[in-house]
Amino acid sequence: MELVLQPVCFEGIDWQSRAKLGMELRPTPLEWARERLPELKAAVTDVQWRDLLVIDAVEEGARLIDAARECDAVVALSTELLVVIETAQALNAVHVPVIIAGRENVPGPFFADVYGALKSDGRDVYLAINAADLQSQVTVLRAQKMLRNTRALVIGEGWPSFSQVGNPDSPRVVEEALGVEIVQRSIDDLRARWESADEDAAAEIARQWLENAAEVDDSARRDIEQCAKMYLAMDALIEETGSNAMTVNCRAWDLISCEEFGAFYSPCMGLTHLRWRGIPAACEADVCALMSMCVLNYVTGAPAFLGNIGQILPEREAVRIGGHAACTVDMEGEGGPLEGYHLRDYGGRGGVASYLPIEAGQPVTIARFDKHFRELSLAAGETNRTEQGFEVALGDVSDFMHRCLVGDHYIVAYGDHVEPISRLCERLGIDALIPASGGS
């Protein structure tokens, strides 16, 4: 999702003492802005930059207000001593976030004054120290915009899901905290789409899943076409509801499937396929996990893995996150093929699920919201070698477990993204729980 930025500079009154001596201010604020803007555009390319707006009189502040209505943030590039009051007044009047971006690593005393004033007034303002800092803030603002444009499909009945006590009691909690719209469909709706799914399309998907696997257990072959139909059923409900994220109460379907068909026609590989396509998808109607997955996906631009909190390894300051079949293929989000996984059944009761070995030394971020969306458990670490799921060395694992743990399913994404996610939490009014030595 593209972010639109409106750059602005503030011209105006020169130093009177210089004028009396016949001196000209060089460079002028406009010259500073024209020099700085190409540098920022070269560094921050994943946005739409609007033309530079020049405000050179108090009464022209209305032009900035009008321009701000059509953008996501205003980027202030330059000002001068004797116009700082007018600069602060103009920036205080816009109704979008303000980013102050002076020279590289030199915001300058004038902008420090303006920033301090706007911050004291409770204004939505951020001081970008340099171009990299601006890019980080752009990432945060885009993630927040993407949350506000998320429609999350929950397939199942009840709040919370009967297998997830640590989840919100109402969709309103999610909508108020994150701006995410929740839509709900029943397990009966899912079953109807599964029963009517195209058999030929399911057979083709099953064939691709088998051909692209690095290893296939015999146990995965029996039910793979029925599981491909489950993928088609979930995809149909996503399309029908106009959703761009989803979670399914697979435990409810598990009970029905095992009782009526003698096997669990699991959605696990379907969830993997959805994530590979860029659609956050969580199991067990775990709304907190789904929202955590959305945040990591929106900040990183890459898929994310969902796993259970497993064994604690104090001697390695690590925790295992896995034991789940909803693993993510192509964790680096490079748009590569859906391949290289190990297919087997789910928990010995049929269906099909994918698993991946994880190499050691990979930096990762883990996260999960609490049930009220007041806190986000957040940590960065490094992987140890595993055959499935993740073993993550977090630093102080005791601090993580005693102070920061907020639930069962945790989301894992490649890279250390604690800093931008912490900023996003601050914007949302959510506390980030970061263990000692567990973040950048």
C-alpha positions as CSV (number, residue, x, y, z in Angstrom):
1,M,0.0,0.0,0.0
2,E,1.5,3.3,-1.1
3,L,2.0,6.2,1.3
4,V,1.7,9.8,0.0
5,L,4.1,12.4,1.4
6,Q,3.8,16.2,1.1
7,P,7.2,18.0,1.4
8,V,7.1,21.6,2.5
9,C,9.5,24.4,3.3
10,F,9.0,27.7,5.0
11,E,10.4,30.8,3.5
12,G,9.9,34.3,4.9
13,I,11.6,36.9,7.0
14,D,15.3,37.1,6.8
15,W,17.5,38.0,9.8
16,Q,17.0,41.8,10.2
17,S,20.6,42.3,11.2
18,R,21.9,40.7,8.0
19,A,19.5,42.8,6.0
20,K,20.9,46.0,7.6
21,L,24.4,45.0,6.6
22,G,23.3,44.2,3.0
23,M,23.9,40.5,3.6
24,E,21.7,37.8,1.9
25,L,20.8,34.5,3.6
26,R,22.6,31.8,1.7
27,P,21.4,29.2,1.3
28,T,17.8,30.2,1.8
29,P,15.3,27.7,3.3
30,L,14.0,27.1,-0.3
31,E,17.5,26.3,-1.5
32,W,18.1,24.0,1.5
33,A,14.8,22.2,0.7
34,R,15.6,21.8,-3.0
35,E,19.0,20.3,-2.1
36,R,17.5,18.0,0.6
37,L,14.5,16.7,-1.2
38,P,16.3,14.7,-4.0
39,E,18.4,13.0,-1.2
40,L,15.3,11.9,0.6
41,K,13.5,10.8,-2.6
42,A,16.6,8.7,-3.5
43,A,16.6,7.1,0.0
44,V,12.8,6.6,0.4
45,T,11.5,5.3,-2.9
46,D,8.5,3.2,-1.8
47,V,6.2,6.3,-1.4
48,Q,4.5,8.8,-3.6
49,W,6.3,12.2,-3.2
50,R,4.1,15.2,-4.1
51,D,5.6,18.4,-5.4
52,L,7.4,20.6,-2.9
53,L,5.1,23.2,-1.3
54,V,6.6,26.5,-0.4
55,I,4.9,28.6,2.4
56,D,6.3,32.1,2.5
57,A,3.6,34.1,4.3
58,V,1.4,33.5,7.4
59,E,-1.8,33.6,5.4
60,E,-0.6,30.8,3.1
61,G,-0.8,28.3,5.8
62,A,-4.3,27.3,4.4
63,R,-2.5,26.0,1.3
64,L,-0.7,23.4,3.5
65,I,-4.0,22.4,5.2
66,D,-5.5,21.8,1.8
67,A,-2.5,19.8,0.5
68,A,-2.4,17.7,3.7
69,R,-6.0,16.4,3.1
70,E,-4.7,14.4,0.1
71,C,-1.6,12.9,1.7
72,D,-0.7,10.6,4.6
73,A,2.0,12.8,6.2
74,V,3.6,16.2,5.8
75,V,7.5,16.3,5.6
76,A,8.9,19.6,6.7
77,L,12.3,20.2,5.1
78,S,13.5,23.7,6.2
79,T,12.6,26.9,8.0
80,E,14.4,30.0,9.5
81,L,14.7,31.6,12.9
82,L,12.2,34.4,12.4
83,V,9.5,32.2,10.9
84,V,9.5,29.4,13.4
85,I,6.3,30.6,15.1
86,E,4.5,30.7,11.8
87,T,6.0,27.3,10.9
88,A,4.7,25.8,14.2
89,Q,1.3,27.3,13.7
90,A,1.0,25.9,10.1
91,L,2.2,22.4,11.1
92,N,-0.1,22.4,14.1
93,A,-3.1,23.0,11.9
94,V,-2.8,20.0,9.6
95,H,-4.7,16.8,10.4
96,V,-2.1,14.2,9.3
97,P,1.2,13.2,11.0
98,V,4.1,15.6,10.6
99,I,7.6,14.5,10.0
100,I,10.4,17.0,10.5
101,A,13.4,16.1,8.3
102,G,16.2,18.7,8.3
103,R,19.7,18.1,7.0
104,E,21.2,14.6,7.3
105,N,21.9,14.1,11.0
106,V,21.5,17.8,11.6
107,P,17.9,18.7,12.3
108,G,19.0,22.2,13.4
109,P,18.0,24.5,16.3
110,F,15.0,26.0,14.5
111,F,13.4,22.6,13.9
112,A,14.3,21.5,17.4
113,D,12.3,24.5,18.7
114,V,9.3,23.7,16.4
115,Y,9.5,20.0,17.2
116,G,9.5,20.7,21.0
117,A,6.5,23.0,20.7
118,L,4.4,20.6,18.6
119,K,5.3,17.7,20.9
120,S,4.3,19.7,24.0
121,D,1.0,20.5,22.3
122,G,0.3,16.7,21.8
123,R,0.7,17.0,18.1
124,D,1.4,13.9,16.0
125,V,5.0,14.8,15.1
126,Y,8.1,12.8,14.5
127,L,11.7,14.1,14.1
128,A,13.6,12.1,11.5
129,I,17.3,12.4,12.3
130,N,18.3,11.2,8.8
131,A,17.0,9.5,5.7
132,A,17.2,6.0,7.2
133,D,15.1,7.3,10.2
134,L,12.6,8.8,7.7
135,Q,12.3,5.4,6.0
136,S,11.7,3.7,9.3
137,Q,8.9,6.1,10.1
138,V,7.4,5.6,6.7
139,T,7.4,1.9,7.4
140,V,5.5,2.5,10.6
141,L,2.9,4.8,9.0
142,R,2.3,2.4,6.2
143,A,1.8,-0.5,8.6
144,Q,-0.8,1.6,10.5
145,K,-2.5,2.5,7.2
146,M,-2.6,-1.1,6.2
147,L,-4.1,-2.1,9.5
148,R,-6.9,0.4,9.0
149,N,-7.5,-1.1,5.5
150,T,-7.6,-4.7,6.8
151,R,-10.8,-6.7,6.7
152,A,-10.1,-9.9,8.7
153,L,-12.3,-12.9,8.1
154,V,-13.0,-15.1,11.2
155,I,-14.4,-18.5,10.2
156,G,-16.1,-20.1,13.3
157,E,-18.5,-19.3,16.1
158,G,-18.0,-17.7,19.5
159,W,-15.7,-15.1,21.0
160,P,-13.2,-16.3,21.9
161,S,-12.8,-19.5,20.0
162,F,-13.2,-22.5,22.3
163,S,-9.6,-23.5,21.8
164,Q,-8.2,-19.9,22.5
165,V,-9.1,-18.4,25.9
166,G,-6.5,-15.7,25.5
167,N,-8.4,-13.9,22.7
168,P,-10.7,-10.9,22.7
169,D,-14.3,-11.3,23.8
170,S,-15.7,-9.1,21.0
171,P,-14.7,-7.9,17.4
172,R,-15.1,-4.4,18.8
173,V,-11.9,-4.8,20.8
174,V,-9.9,-5.4,17.6
175,E,-11.6,-2.6,15.7
176,E,-11.1,0.0,18.4
177,A,-7.5,-0.9,19.1
178,L,-6.2,-1.4,15.5
179,G,-8.8,0.0,13.2
180,V,-9.3,-3.5,11.7
181,E,-12.7,-4.6,10.4
182,I,-13.8,-8.0,11.4
183,V,-16.2,-10.1,9.4
184,Q,-17.4,-13.6,10.5
185,R,-18.6,-16.7,8.7
186,S,-19.6,-20.0,10.2
187,I,-18.1,-23.5,10.0
188,D,-21.2,-24.4,8.1
189,D,-20.4,-21.8,5.5
190,L,-16.9,-23.2,5.2
191,R,-18.2,-26.7,4.8
192,A,-20.6,-25.6,2.1
193,R,-17.8,-24.1,0.1
194,W,-15.7,-27.2,0.7
195,E,-18.5,-29.6,-0.5
196,S,-19.0,-27.5,-3.7
197,A,-15.3,-26.9,-4.5
198,D,-14.2,-27.8,-8.0
199,E,-12.8,-31.3,-7.9
200,D,-10.5,-30.8,-10.9
201,A,-9.1,-27.5,-9.5
202,A,-8.4,-29.3,-6.2
203,A,-6.7,-32.2,-8.0
204,E,-4.4,-29.7,-9.8
205,I,-3.5,-27.9,-6.5
206,A,-2.8,-31.2,-4.8
207,R,-0.6,-32.3,-7.7
208,Q,1.4,-29.0,-7.4
209,W,1.8,-29.5,-3.6
210,L,3.1,-33.0,-4.1
211,E,5.5,-32.1,-7.0
212,N,7.0,-29.1,-5.2
213,A,7.7,-30.9,-1.9
214,A,11.2,-32.0,-1.1
215,E,9.9,-35.0,0.8
216,V,6.4,-36.5,1.0
217,D,5.3,-39.1,3.6
218,D,2.8,-41.7,2.5
219,S,0.4,-40.5,5.2
220,A,0.1,-37.1,3.3
221,R,-1.1,-38.6,0.0
222,R,-4.4,-40.1,1.1
223,D,-6.3,-36.8,2.0
224,I,-4.4,-34.3,0.0
225,E,-7.2,-33.6,-2.5
226,Q,-9.7,-33.1,0.2
227,C,-7.3,-30.7,1.9
228,A,-6.8,-28.8,-1.4
229,K,-10.6,-28.5,-1.5
230,M,-10.4,-26.9,2.0
231,Y,-7.9,-24.4,0.6
232,L,-10.4,-23.5,-2.2
233,A,-13.2,-23.2,0.4
234,M,-11.2,-20.8,2.5
235,D,-10.1,-18.8,-0.6
236,A,-13.8,-18.6,-1.7
237,L,-14.9,-17.1,1.6
238,I,-12.0,-14.6,1.5
239,E,-13.1,-13.5,-1.9
240,E,-16.8,-13.4,-1.1
241,T,-16.2,-11.2,2.0
242,G,-13.5,-9.0,0.4
243,S,-11.1,-9.9,3.1
244,N,-7.3,-9.6,3.1
245,A,-6.6,-11.7,6.3
246,M,-8.2,-14.7,7.8
247,T,-8.3,-17.2,10.6
248,V,-10.3,-20.4,10.9
249,N,-11.5,-22.4,13.9
250,C,-9.9,-25.6,12.7
251,R,-10.6,-27.4,15.9
252,A,-14.3,-27.1,15.2
253,W,-13.7,-28.5,11.7
254,D,-11.4,-31.2,13.2
255,L,-14.2,-32.5,15.3
256,I,-16.7,-32.6,12.4
257,S,-14.2,-34.1,9.9
258,C,-12.9,-36.8,12.2
259,E,-16.4,-37.9,13.3
260,E,-17.9,-37.9,9.8
261,F,-15.0,-38.9,7.5
262,G,-12.6,-40.7,9.9
263,A,-9.8,-38.2,9.1
264,F,-9.0,-34.6,9.7
265,Y,-9.2,-32.8,6.3
266,S,-6.9,-30.1,7.7
267,P,-6.7,-26.5,6.5
268,C,-2.9,-26.5,7.4
269,M,-1.4,-26.6,3.9
270,G,-4.1,-24.3,2.7
271,L,-3.0,-21.7,5.3
272,T,0.6,-22.1,4.1
273,H,-0.6,-21.5,0.6
274,L,-2.5,-18.4,1.6
275,R,0.5,-17.0,3.4
276,W,2.7,-17.7,0.4
277,R,0.3,-15.5,-1.6
278,G,0.7,-12.7,0.9
279,I,-2.5,-13.2,2.9
280,P,-2.0,-13.4,6.7
281,A,-3.7,-16.6,7.7
282,A,-3.9,-18.1,11.3
283,C,-5.4,-21.2,12.7
284,E,-7.8,-21.9,15.7
285,A,-9.7,-18.7,15.1
286,D,-6.8,-17.0,17.0
287,V,-7.5,-13.4,16.3
288,C,-4.6,-12.1,18.5
289,A,-2.2,-14.3,16.5
290,L,-3.8,-13.1,13.2
291,M,-3.4,-9.5,14.2
292,S,0.2,-10.1,15.3
293,M,0.8,-11.8,11.9
294,C,-0.6,-8.8,10.1
295,V,1.7,-6.4,12.0
296,L,4.8,-8.5,11.3
297,N,3.8,-8.9,7.6
298,Y,3.0,-5.2,7.1
299,V,6.2,-4.0,8.8
300,T,8.5,-6.6,7.1
301,G,6.8,-7.1,3.8
302,A,7.4,-10.8,4.2
303,P,5.4,-13.8,5.4
304,A,5.3,-14.9,9.0
305,F,5.2,-18.2,10.9
306,L,2.7,-19.2,13.6
307,G,3.8,-21.7,16.3
308,N,3.1,-22.8,19.9
309,I,5.3,-21.8,22.8
310,G,7.2,-25.0,23.4
311,Q,10.3,-26.1,25.4
312,I,12.2,-23.5,27.4
313,L,16.0,-23.9,27.2
314,P,17.6,-21.8,29.9
315,E,21.1,-23.1,29.1
316,R,20.8,-21.5,25.7
317,E,18.5,-18.6,26.7
318,A,16.1,-19.9,24.1
319,V,12.5,-20.9,23.5
320,R,11.1,-23.3,21.0
321,I,8.2,-22.0,18.9
322,G,6.7,-24.7,16.8
323,G,4.8,-27.9,17.1
324,H,2.4,-26.5,14.5
325,A,1.6,-27.5,11.0
326,A,0.9,-24.0,9.7
327,C,4.5,-23.2,8.7
328,T,5.3,-20.6,6.2
329,V,7.1,-21.3,2.9
330,D,9.5,-18.6,1.5
331,M,10.1,-16.9,4.8
332,E,12.2,-14.2,3.1
333,G,9.2,-13.0,1.1
334,E,11.1,-13.0,-2.2
335,G,8.2,-14.2,-4.2
336,G,9.9,-17.6,-4.8
337,P,8.1,-20.8,-5.7
338,L,6.1,-22.8,-3.2
339,E,8.6,-25.6,-2.7
340,G,11.1,-27.3,-0.5
341,Y,8.9,-28.4,2.3
342,H,8.2,-31.8,3.9
343,L,4.6,-33.0,3.6
344,R,3.0,-35.4,6.1
345,D,-0.3,-35.8,7.9
346,Y,-1.4,-33.7,10.9
347,G,-0.8,-35.2,14.3
348,G,-1.4,-38.8,13.0
349,R,-5.1,-38.3,12.3
350,G,-5.0,-37.6,8.5
351,G,-5.0,-34.5,6.4
352,V,-1.8,-32.9,5.2
353,A,0.6,-30.3,6.5
354,S,4.0,-28.8,5.5
355,Y,7.1,-28.5,7.6
356,L,10.4,-26.8,7.0
357,P,13.9,-27.2,8.5
358,I,15.3,-23.9,9.9
359,E,18.9,-23.0,9.6
360,A,21.0,-21.6,12.5
361,G,22.0,-18.0,12.8
362,Q,18.9,-16.4,11.2
363,P,17.8,-13.2,12.9
364,V,14.1,-13.2,13.7
365,T,11.4,-11.2,15.4
366,I,8.7,-12.8,17.5
367,A,5.5,-11.1,18.6
368,R,2.0,-11.6,20.0
369,F,-0.8,-9.3,21.2
370,D,-2.5,-9.8,24.5
371,K,-6.3,-10.4,24.5
372,H,-7.2,-6.8,25.2
373,F,-4.7,-5.4,22.6
374,R,-3.1,-3.3,25.4
375,E,0.3,-5.0,25.1
376,L,2.4,-6.6,22.5
377,S,5.0,-9.1,23.5
378,L,7.9,-8.4,21.2
379,A,11.5,-9.7,21.0
380,A,14.3,-10.2,18.5
381,G,16.6,-13.2,18.6
382,E,18.6,-15.7,16.5
383,T,17.6,-19.1,15.4
384,N,19.2,-22.4,16.3
385,R,19.0,-25.3,13.9
386,T,15.7,-27.2,13.9
387,E,13.8,-29.6,11.6
388,Q,10.5,-27.8,12.1
389,G,9.4,-24.7,13.8
390,F,11.9,-22.4,15.4
391,E,14.3,-22.4,18.4
392,V,15.0,-18.8,19.1
393,A,17.7,-17.5,21.4
394,L,16.1,-14.4,23.0
395,G,18.6,-13.1,25.5
396,D,17.0,-13.3,28.9
397,V,14.5,-16.1,28.3
398,S,13.4,-16.0,31.9
399,D,12.4,-12.3,31.6
400,F,10.5,-13.2,28.4
401,M,8.5,-16.0,30.1
402,H,7.8,-14.3,33.4
403,R,7.1,-10.7,32.3
404,C,6.5,-10.7,28.6
405,L,4.5,-13.9,27.7
406,V,0.9,-13.0,26.8
407,G,-0.4,-16.2,25.2
408,D,0.2,-19.4,23.3
409,H,0.7,-18.9,19.6
410,Y,3.6,-16.6,18.7
411,I,4.4,-15.1,15.3
412,V,7.9,-15.3,13.8
413,A,9.3,-13.2,10.9
414,Y,12.8,-13.0,9.6
415,G,14.9,-10.0,10.6
416,D,15.1,-7.7,13.6
417,H,12.1,-5.4,13.5
418,V,11.7,-4.5,17.1
419,E,12.4,-0.8,16.6
420,P,9.7,0.0,14.0
421,I,7.2,-2.3,15.6
422,S,7.8,-0.5,18.9
423,R,7.1,2.8,17.2
424,L,3.9,1.4,15.7
425,C,2.8,0.3,19.2
426,E,3.5,3.8,20.5
427,R,1.3,5.2,17.8
428,L,-1.5,2.8,18.6
429,G,-1.2,3.4,22.4
430,I,-0.1,-0.2,23.0
431,D,2.7,-1.1,25.4
432,A,5.6,-3.2,23.9
433,L,6.8,-5.8,26.3
434,I,10.5,-6.4,25.3
435,P,12.6,-8.8,27.4
436,A,16.1,-7.8,28.5
437,S,18.5,-8.2,25.6
438,G,15.6,-9.1,23.4
439,G,15.5,-6.3,20.9
440,S,17.5,-3.7,19.0
